[in-house]
Amino acid sequence: MSNTVDASLDAAPASTPAAPVVASIEEGRRAIDAIDAQLRSLVATRRDISRQIQALRTADGGPRVQHARENEIIAAWADDLGPRGVEIALAVLTLCRGSLT
């Protein structure tokens, strides 16, 4: 894996793509399994970047966590996915930054 961040990650998210039409349960499950694998990989990458940012922030004498930034992230998830998006955002943030205590 490269140590640089893909410039396309800076772009605003496009509208949610339409889900592919599946012809069978097995085909649908394979599609979901592939998406789940991508999600796990993306979250692991996000965790690694988050930890780097935390280290840079504390090295500069700042706090490990910026609550205003986390609130922006939670709001974006809520805007896109509704109340369950908040739950997902909180889980992702906790996984990526570690415990606040």
Protein Blocks (a to p, Z undefined) as FASTA:
>chain_A
ZZbdcfklmpccdddddddddfbfklmmmmmmmmmmmmmmmmmmmmmmmmmmmmmmmmno
pafbdfklmmmmmmmmmmmnojmlmmmmmmmmmmmnopfZZ
